[in-house]
Protein backbone atom coordinates (compact mmCIF):
# COMPACT_ATOMS: atom_id res chain seq x y z
CA UNK A 1 0.00 0.00 0.00
CA UNK A 2 1.32 3.44 -0.89
CA UNK A 3 0.80 6.70 0.96
CA UNK A 4 -1.72 7.66 -1.72
CA UNK A 5 -3.78 4.58 -0.94
CA UNK A 6 -3.98 5.42 2.75
CA UNK A 7 -4.39 9.16 2.35
CA UNK A 8 -7.69 10.38 3.77
CA UNK A 9 -9.02 13.59 2.33
CA UNK A 10 -10.98 15.93 4.52
CA UNK A 11 -14.42 16.91 3.26
CA UNK A 12 -14.55 20.39 1.76
CA UNK A 13 -17.21 22.45 3.48
CA UNK A 14 -17.53 25.92 2.00
CA UNK A 15 -19.02 28.85 3.92
CA UNK A 16 -19.88 31.52 1.38
CA UNK A 17 -19.99 35.06 2.72
CA UNK A 18 -18.79 33.97 6.14
CA UNK A 19 -16.44 35.58 8.60
CA UNK A 20 -16.77 33.22 11.59
CA UNK A 21 -13.97 30.70 11.95
CA UNK A 22 -15.26 27.13 12.43
CA UNK A 23 -13.29 23.89 12.36
CA UNK A 24 -13.86 21.92 9.17
CA UNK A 25 -15.11 24.90 7.15
CA UNK A 26 -13.36 27.10 4.58
CA UNK A 27 -14.61 30.63 3.98
CA UNK A 28 -15.21 32.28 0.60
CA UNK A 29 -15.97 35.98 0.82
CA UNK A 30 -16.06 38.82 -1.67
CA UNK A 31 -14.00 40.88 0.79
CA UNK A 32 -10.66 39.72 2.20
CA UNK A 33 -10.51 39.20 5.94
CA UNK A 34 -8.62 37.47 8.72
CA UNK A 35 -10.54 34.19 8.44
CA UNK A 36 -11.20 34.27 4.68
CA UNK A 37 -9.63 31.32 2.84
CA UNK A 38 -10.81 32.27 -0.67
CA UNK A 39 -11.65 35.70 -2.04
CA UNK A 40 -14.25 35.70 -4.79
CA UNK A 41 -17.84 36.15 -5.82
CA UNK A 42 -20.52 33.59 -5.04
CA UNK A 43 -21.63 33.63 -8.68
CA UNK A 44 -18.16 32.56 -9.89
CA UNK A 45 -16.83 29.45 -8.19
CA UNK A 46 -14.32 28.71 -10.96
CA UNK A 47 -11.58 28.26 -8.35
CA UNK A 48 -13.36 25.00 -7.38
CA UNK A 49 -13.58 21.98 -9.64
CA UNK A 50 -16.75 20.11 -10.58
CA UNK A 51 -18.12 17.95 -7.76
CA UNK A 52 -15.32 18.84 -5.30
CA UNK A 53 -17.33 20.36 -2.44
CA UNK A 54 -19.22 18.28 0.14
CA UNK A 55 -21.34 21.05 1.69
CA UNK A 56 -22.04 24.70 1.03
CA UNK A 57 -23.45 27.13 3.57
CA UNK A 58 -24.51 30.69 2.81
CA UNK A 59 -26.44 32.99 5.13
CA UNK A 60 -27.95 36.15 3.69
CA UNK A 61 -25.75 36.28 0.60
CA UNK A 62 -27.93 35.45 -2.40
CA UNK A 63 -30.42 38.31 -1.93
CA UNK A 64 -27.54 40.56 -3.03
CA UNK A 65 -27.73 39.13 -6.57
CA UNK A 66 -29.93 40.17 -9.46
CA UNK A 67 -32.67 37.62 -10.11
CA UNK A 68 -32.40 37.63 -13.90
CA UNK A 69 -28.80 36.49 -14.35
CA UNK A 70 -26.68 36.59 -11.20
CA UNK A 71 -28.84 34.44 -8.91
CA UNK A 72 -29.50 31.65 -11.44
CA UNK A 73 -25.79 31.60 -12.37
CA UNK A 74 -24.73 31.46 -8.70
CA UNK A 75 -27.09 28.59 -7.89
CA UNK A 76 -25.88 26.66 -10.93
CA UNK A 77 -22.32 27.18 -9.70
CA UNK A 78 -23.26 25.67 -6.33
CA UNK A 79 -24.88 22.74 -8.15
CA UNK A 80 -21.74 22.29 -10.25
CA UNK A 81 -19.22 22.24 -7.39
CA UNK A 82 -21.27 20.07 -5.02
CA UNK A 83 -20.55 16.37 -4.95
CA UNK A 84 -23.49 14.06 -5.75
CA UNK A 85 -25.73 14.00 -2.69
CA UNK A 86 -24.08 17.18 -1.37
CA UNK A 87 -25.99 19.66 0.77
CA UNK A 88 -26.52 23.37 0.17
CA UNK A 89 -27.74 25.30 3.21
CA UNK A 90 -29.05 28.71 2.22
CA UNK A 91 -30.59 31.40 4.39
CA UNK A 92 -32.16 34.54 2.93
CA UNK A 93 -34.49 37.18 4.33
CA UNK A 94 -38.01 35.73 4.11
CA UNK A 95 -39.94 38.32 2.11
CA UNK A 96 -43.30 36.94 3.30
CA UNK A 97 -42.31 37.38 6.94
CA UNK A 98 -40.79 40.81 6.38
CA UNK A 99 -43.89 42.06 4.54
CA UNK A 100 -46.12 40.87 7.38
CA UNK A 101 -43.87 42.55 9.92
CA UNK A 102 -43.75 45.78 7.94
CA UNK A 103 -47.53 46.19 7.89
CA UNK A 104 -48.05 45.03 11.49
CA UNK A 105 -49.92 47.82 13.32
CA UNK A 106 -47.89 47.46 16.53
CA UNK A 107 -44.59 48.45 14.89
CA UNK A 108 -43.47 52.03 15.19
CA UNK A 109 -41.54 53.99 12.59
CA UNK A 110 -38.11 52.91 13.90
CA UNK A 111 -39.11 49.23 13.78
CA UNK A 112 -40.54 49.67 10.27
CA UNK A 113 -37.27 51.33 9.23
CA UNK A 114 -35.35 48.32 10.59
CA UNK A 115 -37.60 45.90 8.67
CA UNK A 116 -37.13 48.00 5.52
CA UNK A 117 -33.34 47.63 5.94
CA UNK A 118 -33.74 43.84 6.22
CA UNK A 119 -35.63 43.96 2.92
CA UNK A 120 -33.28 46.24 0.98
CA UNK A 121 -29.96 45.77 2.77
CA UNK A 122 -28.21 47.86 5.35
CA UNK A 123 -26.48 49.81 2.56
CA UNK A 124 -23.36 50.41 4.67
CA UNK A 125 -20.94 49.39 1.91
CA UNK A 126 -21.12 48.75 -1.87
CA UNK A 127 -21.98 45.07 -1.30
CA UNK A 128 -24.78 45.61 1.24
CA UNK A 129 -27.69 46.15 -1.18
CA UNK A 130 -30.42 43.58 -1.81
CA UNK A 131 -31.47 43.01 -5.41
CA UNK A 132 -34.07 40.26 -4.94
CA UNK A 133 -36.72 39.33 -2.41
CA UNK A 134 -37.40 35.65 -1.88
CA UNK A 135 -40.04 33.56 -0.19
CA UNK A 136 -40.13 29.75 -0.03
CA UNK A 137 -42.02 29.36 -3.30
CA UNK A 138 -39.63 31.56 -5.28
CA UNK A 139 -36.47 30.13 -3.71
CA UNK A 140 -37.63 26.55 -4.33
CA UNK A 141 -38.30 27.46 -7.96
CA UNK A 142 -34.82 28.96 -8.41
CA UNK A 143 -33.23 25.92 -6.75
CA UNK A 144 -35.21 23.53 -8.97
CA UNK A 145 -34.19 25.42 -12.10
CA UNK A 146 -30.55 25.12 -10.99
CA UNK A 147 -30.93 21.34 -10.78
CA UNK A 148 -31.34 20.65 -7.08
CA UNK A 149 -33.33 17.46 -6.48
CA UNK A 150 -34.92 18.46 -3.18
CA UNK A 151 -35.31 21.46 -0.92
CA UNK A 152 -36.65 21.55 2.62
CA UNK A 153 -37.40 24.53 4.82
CA UNK A 154 -35.80 24.33 8.28
CA UNK A 155 -36.07 26.62 11.31
CA UNK A 156 -32.37 26.75 12.08
CA UNK A 157 -29.11 25.32 10.80
CA UNK A 158 -27.40 25.57 14.18
CA UNK A 159 -24.01 26.06 12.54
CA UNK A 160 -23.00 29.71 12.80
CA UNK A 161 -24.03 32.83 14.71
CA UNK A 162 -25.25 34.84 11.77
CA UNK A 163 -28.29 36.39 10.10
CA UNK A 164 -29.99 33.00 9.65
CA UNK A 165 -30.69 33.11 13.41
CA UNK A 166 -32.16 36.64 13.63
CA UNK A 167 -35.42 37.00 15.54
CA UNK A 168 -37.15 40.37 15.27
CA UNK A 169 -40.36 41.23 17.13
CA UNK A 170 -40.54 37.58 18.20
CA UNK A 171 -40.39 36.27 14.62
CA UNK A 172 -37.53 34.49 12.82
CA UNK A 173 -36.91 36.59 9.70
CA UNK A 174 -34.72 34.14 7.79
CA UNK A 175 -35.95 31.61 5.27
CA UNK A 176 -33.57 28.69 5.89
CA UNK A 177 -33.49 25.90 3.33
CA UNK A 178 -31.48 22.72 2.91
CA UNK A 179 -31.20 21.65 -0.72
CA UNK A 180 -29.64 18.47 -2.08
CA UNK A 181 -27.87 17.80 -5.31
N, CA and C of each residue as an Amber inpcrd file, in Angstrom:
protein
   543
   0.8270000  -1.1770000   0.0000000   0.0000000   0.0000000   0.0000000
   0.8780000   1.2490000   0.0000000   0.5630000   2.2070000  -0.8390000
   1.3230000   3.4430000  -0.8930000   0.6580000   4.5000000  -0.0090000
   1.3740000   5.5980000   0.1940000   0.7960000   6.6970000   0.9630000
  -0.4680000   7.2290000   0.3110000  -0.5150000   7.1950000  -1.0240000
  -1.7160000   7.6610000  -1.7220000  -2.9080000   6.7720000  -1.4140000
  -2.6880000   5.4930000  -1.2360000  -3.7830000   4.5770000  -0.9410000
  -4.3590000   4.8080000   0.4490000  -3.5300000   5.2420000   1.3730000
  -3.9800000   5.4190000   2.7510000  -4.3380000   6.8690000   3.0710000
  -4.1100000   7.7520000   2.1240000  -4.3930000   9.1640000   2.3500000
  -5.9020000   9.3840000   2.4840000  -6.2900000  10.0510000   3.5550000
  -7.6930000  10.3820000   3.7730000  -7.8540000  11.8650000   3.4820000
  -8.7940000  12.1760000   2.6400000  -9.0250000  13.5870000   2.3290000
 -10.1680000  14.0970000   3.1940000  -9.9610000  15.2800000   3.7050000
 -10.9850000  15.9280000   4.5230000 -12.1000000  16.4110000   3.5990000
 -13.3340000  16.3480000   4.0720000 -14.4160000  16.9050000   3.2580000
 -14.2380000  18.4200000   3.1180000 -14.6090000  18.9460000   1.9720000
 -14.5480000  20.3870000   1.7560000 -15.9310000  20.9590000   2.0360000
 -15.9830000  21.7440000   3.0990000 -17.2120000  22.4500000   3.4830000
 -16.9420000  23.9340000   3.2720000 -17.7540000  24.5470000   2.4180000
 -17.5300000  25.9220000   1.9950000 -18.5870000  26.8360000   2.5980000
 -18.1350000  27.8440000   3.3310000 -19.0170000  28.8530000   3.9240000
 -18.8890000  30.1210000   3.0890000 -19.8990000  30.3660000   2.2800000
 -19.8820000  31.5200000   1.3820000 -20.3970000  32.7490000   2.1190000
 -19.6100000  33.8090000   2.0740000 -19.9900000  35.0580000   2.7190000
 -19.7090000  35.0780000   4.2080000 -19.0250000  34.0810000   4.6990000
 -18.7860000  33.9660000   6.1360000 -17.6130000  34.7940000   6.6220000
 -17.5700000  34.9500000   7.9270000 -16.4430000  35.5760000   8.6000000
 -16.0600000  34.7890000   9.8510000 -16.9690000  33.9550000  10.3430000
 -16.7690000  33.2190000  11.5870000 -15.9550000  31.9550000  11.3510000
 -14.8290000  31.8630000  12.0360000 -13.9680000  30.7000000  11.9460000
 -14.6450000  29.5050000  12.6040000 -14.6550000  28.3620000  11.8990000
 -15.2560000  27.1310000  12.4300000 -14.4570000  25.9630000  11.8920000
 -14.0600000  25.0640000  12.7710000 -13.2860000  23.8870000  12.3630000
 -14.0290000  23.1130000  11.2850000 -13.2830000  22.7120000  10.2570000
 -13.8590000  21.9200000   9.1710000 -14.4870000  22.7260000   8.0560000
 -14.5060000  24.0420000   8.1690000 -15.1130000  24.9040000   7.1510000
 -14.0670000  25.8550000   6.5720000 -14.1640000  26.1000000   5.2820000
 -13.3640000  27.0950000   4.5810000 -14.2950000  28.2350000   4.1920000
 -13.7890000  29.4540000   4.2520000 -14.6090000  30.6340000   3.9850000
 -14.2540000  31.2480000   2.6340000 -15.2990000  31.4940000   1.8410000
 -15.2060000  32.2800000   0.6040000 -15.9640000  33.5760000   0.8540000
 -15.3170000  34.6960000   0.6260000 -15.9750000  35.9840000   0.8180000
 -15.5240000  36.9230000  -0.2830000 -16.3980000  37.8380000  -0.6400000
 -16.0630000  38.8200000  -1.6750000 -15.0320000  39.8250000  -1.1580000
 -14.9520000  39.9690000   0.1640000 -14.0020000  40.8820000   0.7850000
 -12.9560000  40.0860000   1.5720000 -11.6840000  40.4160000   1.4140000
 -10.6570000  39.7200000   2.1960000 -10.8560000  39.9840000   3.6860000
 -10.4140000  39.0470000   4.5010000 -10.5090000  39.2040000   5.9440000
  -9.6230000  38.1870000   6.6360000  -9.5050000  38.3180000   7.9420000
  -8.6210000  37.4660000   8.7210000  -8.9160000  35.9790000   8.5450000
 -10.1700000  35.6030000   8.5120000 -10.5390000  34.1910000   8.4450000
 -10.9190000  33.7230000   7.0470000 -10.7810000  34.5840000   6.0520000
 -11.1980000  34.2650000   4.6840000 -10.1250000  33.4160000   4.0030000
 -10.5400000  32.2320000   3.5330000  -9.6310000  31.3230000   2.8370000
  -9.5800000  31.5970000   1.3380000 -10.7080000  32.0020000   0.7630000
 -10.8100000  32.2690000  -0.6690000 -11.5370000  33.5970000  -0.8570000
 -10.9870000  34.4520000  -1.6970000 -11.6480000  35.7030000  -2.0440000
 -12.2690000  35.5170000  -3.4130000 -13.5580000  35.8230000  -3.5210000
 -14.2450000  35.6970000  -4.7900000 -15.7290000  35.9290000  -4.6440000
 -16.3950000  35.9310000  -5.7730000 -17.8390000  36.1500000  -5.8160000
 -18.5720000  34.8240000  -5.7780000 -19.7350000  34.8240000  -5.1570000
 -20.5230000  33.5940000  -5.0420000 -21.0880000  33.1380000  -6.3880000
 -21.1130000  34.0150000  -7.3580000 -21.6270000  33.6340000  -8.6790000
 -20.5210000  33.1080000  -9.6050000 -19.2840000  33.0940000  -9.1250000
 -18.1570000  32.5580000  -9.8950000 -17.3030000  31.6850000  -8.9840000
 -17.5650000  30.4060000  -9.0160000 -16.8280000  29.4540000  -8.1870000
 -15.7950000  28.7030000  -9.0240000 -15.2470000  29.3660000 -10.0380000
 -14.3220000  28.7110000 -10.9570000 -13.0380000  28.2370000 -10.2690000
 -12.7580000  28.7340000  -9.0790000 -11.5780000  28.2580000  -8.3520000
 -11.8040000  26.8790000  -7.7210000 -13.0270000  26.3460000  -7.8720000
 -13.3560000  25.0050000  -7.3770000 -13.7540000  24.1290000  -8.5550000
 -13.2600000  22.9060000  -8.5640000 -13.5810000  21.9800000  -9.6380000
 -14.9930000  21.4160000  -9.5170000 -15.4500000  20.7760000 -10.5770000
 -16.7480000  20.1100000 -10.5780000 -16.7670000  19.0330000  -9.4970000
 -17.8620000  18.9850000  -8.7540000 -18.1190000  17.9460000  -7.7590000
 -16.9570000  17.7610000  -6.7790000 -16.4490000  18.8820000  -6.2450000
 -15.3240000  18.8360000  -5.2980000 -15.7030000  19.2850000  -3.8890000
 -16.9100000  19.7930000  -3.7160000 -17.3270000  20.3580000  -2.4370000
 -18.4200000  19.4740000  -1.8270000 -18.2600000  19.1420000  -0.5470000
 -19.2210000  18.2790000   0.1370000 -20.4580000  19.0320000   0.6120000
 -20.2460000  20.2330000   1.1480000 -21.3370000  21.0480000   1.6860000
 -21.0620000  22.5100000   1.3830000 -22.1400000  23.2560000   1.1860000
 -22.0380000  24.7030000   1.0270000 -23.0470000  25.3370000   1.9800000
 -22.5970000  26.3720000   2.6520000 -23.4480000  27.1270000   3.5710000
 -23.3600000  28.5950000   3.1900000 -24.5020000  29.2580000   3.1120000
 -24.5150000  30.6900000   2.8100000 -25.6920000  31.3370000   3.5270000
 -25.3980000  32.2780000   4.3850000 -26.4380000  32.9880000   5.1300000
 -26.5080000  34.4300000   4.6610000 -27.6480000  34.7800000   4.1020000
 -27.9460000  36.1490000   3.6940000 -26.8910000  36.6940000   2.7420000
 -26.6890000  35.9290000   1.6640000 -25.7510000  36.2800000   0.6010000
 -26.4900000  36.4520000  -0.7240000 -27.3610000  35.5270000  -1.0510000
 -27.9320000  35.4510000  -2.3990000 -28.9820000  36.5130000  -2.6970000
 -29.4980000  37.1880000  -1.6940000 -30.4170000  38.3070000  -1.9340000
 -29.6770000  39.5110000  -2.5080000 -28.3540000  39.4760000  -2.4910000
 -27.5360000  40.5620000  -3.0330000 -27.3230000  40.4240000  -4.5450000
 -27.9100000  39.3980000  -5.1400000 -27.7260000  39.1260000  -6.5650000
 -28.9820000  39.4690000  -7.3510000 -28.8010000  39.9300000  -8.5740000
 -29.9340000  40.1710000  -9.4560000 -30.6010000  38.8530000  -9.8250000
 -31.9090000  38.8520000  -9.8810000 -32.6740000  37.6170000 -10.1120000
 -32.6910000  37.1700000 -11.5660000 -32.3420000  38.0270000 -12.5020000
 -32.4050000  37.6260000 -13.9020000 -31.1970000  36.8010000 -14.3290000
 -30.0030000  37.2020000 -13.9220000 -28.8010000  36.4850000 -14.3540000
 -27.9230000  36.0180000 -13.1970000 -27.6440000  36.9130000 -12.2570000
 -26.6840000  36.5940000 -11.1990000 -27.1330000  35.4390000 -10.3070000
 -28.3520000  35.4850000  -9.8040000 -28.8420000  34.4420000  -8.9060000
 -28.9060000  33.0760000  -9.5930000 -29.5140000  32.9640000 -10.7730000
 -29.5020000  31.6510000 -11.4400000 -28.0860000  31.1270000 -11.7000000
 -27.1810000  32.0120000 -12.1160000 -25.7940000  31.5980000 -12.3670000
 -25.1300000  31.1150000 -11.0760000 -25.3400000  31.8320000  -9.9860000
 -24.7330000  31.4630000  -8.7050000 -25.2450000  30.1170000  -8.2080000
 -26.5320000  29.8750000  -8.3340000 -27.0940000  28.5920000  -7.8910000
 -26.6080000  27.4400000  -8.7620000 -26.4420000  27.7000000 -10.0500000
 -25.8800000  26.6620000 -10.9330000 -24.4220000  26.3740000 -10.5760000
 -23.6960000  27.3790000 -10.1420000 -22.3210000  27.1790000  -9.7020000
 -22.2760000  26.2900000  -8.4550000 -23.1820000  26.5260000  -7.5250000
 -23.2610000  25.6700000  -6.3330000 -23.5420000  24.2410000  -6.7620000
 -24.5080000  24.0680000  -7.6420000 -24.8770000  22.7440000  -8.1530000
 -23.6630000  22.0700000  -8.8130000 -22.8960000  22.8450000  -9.5460000
 -21.7400000  22.2930000 -10.2540000 -20.6540000  21.8030000  -9.2920000
 -20.3340000  22.5930000  -8.2640000 -19.2200000  22.2410000  -7.3910000
 -19.5780000  21.1980000  -6.3350000 -20.8730000  21.0520000  -6.0300000
 -21.2740000  20.0700000  -5.0210000 -21.0760000  18.6520000  -5.5330000
 -20.6230000  17.7960000  -4.6320000 -20.5470000  16.3670000  -4.9470000
 -21.9630000  15.8030000  -5.0160000 -22.1650000  14.7010000  -5.7300000
 -23.4890000  14.0640000  -5.7490000 -23.9500000  13.7830000  -4.3150000
 -25.1840000  14.1540000  -4.0250000 -25.7320000  13.9990000  -2.6860000
 -25.3340000  15.1040000  -1.7330000 -24.5420000  16.0830000  -2.2190000
 -24.0820000  17.1810000  -1.3730000 -25.2190000  18.0760000  -0.9230000
 -24.9720000  18.8080000   0.1570000 -25.9850000  19.6640000   0.7690000
 -25.6260000  21.1360000   0.6040000 -26.6300000  21.9130000   0.2410000
 -26.5230000  23.3680000   0.1730000 -27.4830000  23.9360000   1.2050000
 -26.9280000  24.6300000   2.1900000 -27.7410000  25.2960000   3.2060000
 -27.7350000  26.7810000   2.8940000 -28.9140000  27.3060000   2.6160000
 -29.0470000  28.7060000   2.2240000 -30.0720000  29.3900000   3.1220000
 -29.6740000  30.5490000   3.6390000 -30.5860000  31.4020000   4.3890000
 -30.6850000  32.7480000   3.6890000 -31.9030000  33.2240000   3.5320000
 -32.1590000  34.5350000   2.9280000 -33.2640000  35.2130000   3.7370000
 -33.3500000  36.5350000   3.6710000 -34.4860000  37.1780000   4.3270000
 -35.7890000  36.6520000   3.7210000 -36.7250000  36.2640000   4.5760000
 -38.0100000  35.7300000   4.1100000 -38.9250000  36.9070000   3.8030000
 -39.1530000  37.1550000   2.5220000 -39.9380000  38.3180000   2.1140000
 -41.3660000  38.2510000   2.6540000 -41.9480000  37.0630000   2.7270000
 -43.2970000  36.9380000   3.2960000 -43.3260000  37.4320000   4.7370000
 -42.3750000  36.9930000   5.5310000 -42.3100000  37.3810000   6.9430000
 -42.0590000  38.8780000   7.0720000 -41.1160000  39.3920000   6.2830000
 -40.7870000  40.8100000   6.3820000 -41.9560000  41.6940000   5.9640000
 -42.7080000  41.2870000   4.9530000 -43.8910000  42.0600000   4.5350000
 -44.9360000  42.0790000   5.6450000 -45.1590000  40.9370000   6.2770000
 -46.1180000  40.8680000   7.3780000 -45.6720000  41.7440000   8.5500000
 -44.3850000  41.7000000   8.8520000 -43.8670000  42.5510000   9.9230000
 -44.0340000  44.0300000   9.5760000 -43.7170000  44.3840000   8.3400000
 -43.7500000  45.7840000   7.9390000 -45.1360000  46.4010000   8.0910000
 -46.1740000  45.6450000   7.7980000 -47.5350000  46.1940000   7.8920000
 -48.1840000  45.9430000   9.2500000 -47.4710000  45.3140000  10.1720000
 -48.0520000  45.0320000  11.4850000 -48.3250000  46.3470000  12.2150000
 -49.5590000  46.5310000  12.7160000 -49.9240000  47.8210000  13.3210000
 -49.1790000  48.1560000  14.6170000 -48.5790000  47.1680000  15.2680000
 -47.8920000  47.4560000  16.5300000 -46.4850000  48.0140000  16.3320000
 -45.9540000  47.9540000  15.1150000 -44.5920000  48.4470000  14.8920000
 -44.5830000  49.9540000  14.6770000 -43.6540000  50.6060000  15.3690000
 -43.4660000  52.0320000  15.1890000 -42.5600000  52.3140000  14.0090000
 -42.3100000  53.5850000  13.7680000 -41.5410000  53.9870000  12.5950000
 -40.1080000  53.4400000  12.6450000 -39.4740000  53.4300000  13.8100000
 -38.1060000  52.9120000  13.9000000 -38.0590000  51.4120000  13.5840000
 -39.0520000  50.6620000  14.0790000 -39.1100000  49.2330000  13.7790000
 -39.3760000  49.0060000  12.2990000 -40.2650000  49.7930000  11.7090000
 -40.5390000  49.6680000  10.2730000 -39.2830000  49.9920000   9.4550000
 -38.5190000  50.9850000   9.8980000 -37.2670000  51.3260000   9.2310000
 -36.3030000  50.1400000   9.2860000 -36.2220000  49.4840000  10.4370000
 -35.3510000  48.3160000  10.5920000 -35.7950000  47.1790000   9.6680000
 -37.0780000  46.9440000   9.5740000 -37.5980000  45.9000000   8.6660000
 -37.2830000  46.2680000   7.2250000 -37.4450000  47.5430000   6.8770000
 -37.1270000  47.9970000   5.5210000 -35.6570000  47.7160000   5.2000000
 -34.7600000  47.9140000   6.1550000 -33.3350000  47.6290000   5.9410000
 -33.0930000  46.1320000   5.7370000 -33.8720000  45.2930000   6.4250000
 -33.7430000  43.8440000   6.2210000 -34.2090000  43.4590000   4.8150000
 -35.1470000  44.2210000   4.2730000 -35.6320000  43.9590000   2.9160000
 -34.6460000  44.4230000   1.8470000 -34.0760000  45.5960000   2.0290000
 -33.2760000  46.2390000   0.9800000 -31.7780000  46.2930000   1.2660000
 -31.3640000  45.7580000   2.3950000 -29.9610000  45.7680000   2.7690000
 -29.6580000  46.9530000   3.6600000 -28.6070000  46.8000000   4.4450000
 -28.2050000  47.8610000   5.3540000 -27.5730000  49.0420000   4.6430000
 -27.0530000  48.7930000   3.4290000 -26.4790000  49.8100000   2.5600000
 -25.3320000  50.5610000   3.2390000 -24.5030000  49.8020000   3.9890000
 -23.3610000  50.4080000   4.6740000 -22.0680000  50.3030000   3.8710000
 -22.0740000  49.4790000   2.8170000 -20.9400000  49.3940000   1.9060000
 -21.4690000  48.9930000   0.5290000 -20.6290000  49.0160000  -0.5110000
 -21.1200000  48.7460000  -1.8670000 -21.7340000  47.3530000  -2.0650000
 -21.4620000  46.4230000  -1.1540000 -21.9770000  45.0650000  -1.2970000
 -23.2620000  44.8380000  -0.5050000 -23.6810000  45.8010000   0.2920000
 -24.7850000  45.6090000   1.2360000 -26.1150000  46.1480000   0.6960000
 -26.4240000  45.7940000  -0.5550000 -27.6860000  46.1520000  -1.1810000
 -28.3800000  44.8720000  -1.6340000 -29.6650000  44.7670000  -1.3790000
 -30.4180000  43.5850000  -1.8090000 -31.0650000  43.8540000  -3.1630000
 -30.9380000  42.8760000  -4.0650000 -31.4720000  43.0120000  -5.4150000
 -32.6630000  42.1060000  -5.6820000 -32.9550000  41.1880000  -4.7490000
 -34.0730000  40.2620000  -4.9420000 -34.6880000  39.9570000  -3.5880000
 -36.0040000  39.7920000  -3.5960000 -36.7210000  39.3340000  -2.4120000
 -37.2180000  37.9250000  -2.6710000 -37.0380000  37.0560000  -1.6870000
 -37.3980000  35.6460000  -1.8770000 -38.3030000  35.1580000  -0.7550000
 -39.2710000  34.3380000  -1.1510000 -40.0390000  33.5580000  -0.1920000
 -39.7890000  32.0950000  -0.5380000 -40.3940000  31.1710000   0.1930000
 -40.1260000  29.7470000  -0.0320000 -40.4650000  29.3290000  -1.4580000
 -41.6030000  29.7540000  -1.9500000 -42.0220000  29.3560000  -3.3000000
 -41.0140000  29.8100000  -4.3540000 -40.5820000  31.0480000  -4.2830000
 -39.6330000  31.5600000  -5.2750000 -38.2630000  30.8960000  -5.1340000
 -37.7820000  30.7540000  -3.8970000 -36.4710000  30.1300000  -3.7060000
 -36.4750000  28.6850000  -4.1820000 -37.5360000  27.9300000  -3.8670000
 -37.6280000  26.5470000  -4.3280000 -37.6270000  26.4800000  -5.8530000
 -38.2760000  27.4260000  -6.4910000 -38.3040000  27.4600000  -7.9600000
 -36.8950000  27.7100000  -8.5200000 -36.1970000  28.6880000  -7.9680000
 -34.8220000  28.9620000  -8.4120000 -33.9220000  27.7490000  -8.1890000
 -34.0500000  27.0980000  -7.0330000 -33.2320000  25.9180000  -6.7450000
 -33.5420000  24.7810000  -7.7180000 -34.8150000  24.5660000  -8.0130000
 -35.2080000  23.5260000  -8.9710000 -34.6570000  23.8050000 -10.3590000
 -34.7210000  25.0610000 -10.7870000 -34.1880000  25.4210000 -12.1000000
 -32.6770000  25.2190000 -12.1690000 -32.0040000  25.3230000 -11.0270000
 -30.5530000  25.1170000 -10.9880000 -30.1840000  23.6390000 -10.9360000
 -31.1860000  22.7650000 -10.7480000 -30.9250000  21.3370000 -10.7790000
 -30.9120000  20.6310000  -9.4360000 -31.2870000  21.3250000  -8.3730000
 -31.3410000  20.6530000  -7.0750000 -32.5210000  19.6920000  -7.0490000
 -32.3070000  18.5230000  -6.4530000 -33.3300000  17.4640000  -6.4810000
 -34.3440000  17.6040000  -5.3670000 -33.9710000  18.2580000  -4.2660000
 -34.9250000  18.4620000  -3.1760000 -34.5420000  19.7120000  -2.4070000
 -35.5400000  20.2930000  -1.7700000 -35.3130000  21.4610000  -0.9230000
 -36.3200000  21.3930000   0.2220000 -35.8170000  21.6320000   1.4250000
 -36.6490000  21.5520000   2.6160000 -36.4140000  22.7770000   3.4770000
 -37.4810000  23.3870000   3.9170000 -37.3960000  24.5340000   4.8170000
 -37.0900000  24.0200000   6.2250000 -36.1510000  24.6780000   6.9050000
 -35.7950000  24.3270000   8.2830000 -35.8190000  25.5980000   9.1260000
 -36.0530000  25.4520000  10.4230000 -36.0730000  26.6200000  11.3080000
 -34.6770000  27.1920000  11.5030000 -33.7240000  26.3090000  11.7410000
 -32.3720000  26.7490000  12.0780000 -31.3670000  25.7280000  11.5640000
 -30.1940000  26.2150000  11.1870000 -29.1130000  25.3210000  10.7990000
 -28.2660000  24.9390000  12.0060000 -28.1920000  25.8270000  12.9850000
 -27.4020000  25.5690000  14.1800000 -25.9080000  25.4830000  13.9300000
 -25.4310000  26.1470000  12.8920000 -24.0150000  26.0550000  12.5440000
 -23.2160000  27.2950000  12.9210000 -23.7350000  28.4650000  12.6060000
 -23.0040000  29.7080000  12.8020000 -23.9070000  30.7390000  13.4820000
 -23.2920000  31.7020000  14.1380000 -24.0310000  32.8290000  14.7130000
 -24.0810000  33.9160000  13.6520000 -25.1580000  33.9150000  12.8840000
 -25.2480000  34.8430000  11.7690000 -26.7030000  35.2400000  11.5320000
 -26.9670000  35.8600000  10.4060000 -28.2930000  36.3880000  10.1050000
 -29.3710000  35.3050000   9.9870000 -28.9830000  34.0660000   9.7570000
 -29.9860000  33.0040000   9.6490000 -30.6780000  32.7500000  10.9860000
 -30.1340000  33.3070000  12.0680000 -30.6900000  33.1100000  13.4070000
 -31.4320000  34.3350000  13.9420000 -31.5410000  35.3970000  13.1540000
 -32.1560000  36.6380000  13.6320000 -33.6340000  36.4410000  13.9500000
 -34.0130000  36.9250000  15.1350000 -35.4160000  36.9950000  15.5370000
 -35.7210000  38.4660000  15.7800000 -36.7580000  38.9690000  15.1160000
 -37.1540000  40.3670000  15.2670000 -38.6320000  40.3970000  15.6230000
 -38.9780000  41.1340000  16.6590000 -40.3620000  41.2260000  17.1290000
 -40.9510000  39.8300000  17.3720000 -40.1000000  38.9250000  17.8700000
 -40.5430000  37.5800000  18.1980000 -40.6800000  36.6350000  17.0220000
 -40.2150000  37.0630000  15.8410000 -40.3890000  36.2650000  14.6250000
 -39.0140000  36.0330000  13.9780000 -38.7620000  34.7940000  13.5700000
 -37.5350000  34.4870000  12.8220000 -37.7010000  35.0520000  11.4130000
 -36.7580000  35.8890000  10.9860000 -36.9070000  36.5930000   9.7000000
 -36.2130000  35.8720000   8.5400000 -35.4780000  34.8280000   8.8340000
 -34.7230000  34.1440000   7.7870000 -35.4880000  32.9390000   7.2460000
 -35.4740000  32.8150000   5.9420000 -35.9450000  31.6120000   5.2720000
 -34.7250000  30.7110000   5.1290000 -34.7060000  29.6110000   5.8670000
 -33.5710000  28.6950000   5.8880000 -33.9600000  27.4200000   5.1640000
 -33.1570000  27.0320000   4.1840000 -33.4890000  25.9030000   3.3260000
 -32.2730000  25.0050000   3.1690000 -32.4980000  23.7080000   3.2430000
 -31.4820000  22.7180000   2.9070000 -31.8640000  22.0940000   1.5880000
 -30.9650000  22.2050000   0.6260000 -31.2000000  21.6510000  -0.7160000
 -30.1590000  20.5780000  -0.9940000 -30.5490000  19.5840000  -1.7400000
 -29.6440000  18.4700000  -2.0840000 -29.4370000  18.3880000  -3.5840000
 -28.2030000  18.0170000  -3.9050000 -27.8690000  17.8000000  -5.3090000
 -28.3280000  16.4090000  -5.6940000
